[in-house]
Amino acid sequence: VQLVESGGGLVQAGGSLRLSCVAPRSFFSIYTMAWYRQAPGKQRELVARITKAGSTNYADSVKGRFTISKDNTRSTMYLQMNNLKPEDTAVYYCRAALLIESSLGFWGQGTQVTVSS
């Protein structure tokens, strides 16, 4: 089973990026999907999640700047990131799980986002 992220890159502060995560189609009707990130020397943190019903929530640090969405017909989840800040620099991971907080579930390989000041 694979979750495949794409869309990372280098962007200046204030810029935008859109991350994509392709997953097996069935995942979108079974699992909660989420984006995590891990900055150098820091723990992995939950950025945003979207339930199979489409409900969303966000970390306080990204509220109003990031938008999580999914397109079940394309088997793809997205993370639109606007007004990026240097502190958003991290490897971003896609995740699928019945319970996001649990240790079970699936992870992607990660995509690097670097925001320059």
Phi, psi and omega in degrees: 000133183232138165247126186238114179269155173204168175106355178289172179165193180255130181216152177281155176306138184092349181276185183228153171216154172236121176268148177234148176224115177265132182223164174305138186305322183298334182301326187287342177257357182247315193251156161284137179250151184206161170246133173242165172215155178221116177271158180305129178076006182238162176285155175293136182231149177283127181263311182199153177224156175220126181281171179296336177276350177101003176288144184233154164208162192224154169293147182303327185291344183241357181303135180085349180244324182251148176226124176263141178206171177212152176235099184298327182291335178259001180055041187225138172250149183233157168225105175275122184243115180245162179048051183295147181239156178305329180287355173277353179299125184182171165270128182257132184240143173267143181219148175225132181198157173293319178229110188301326184284348182280171178274353181271163178123195187235147178233148168275180184273346177097152175223136186277131172241125179235124181246119181267148181270000000 
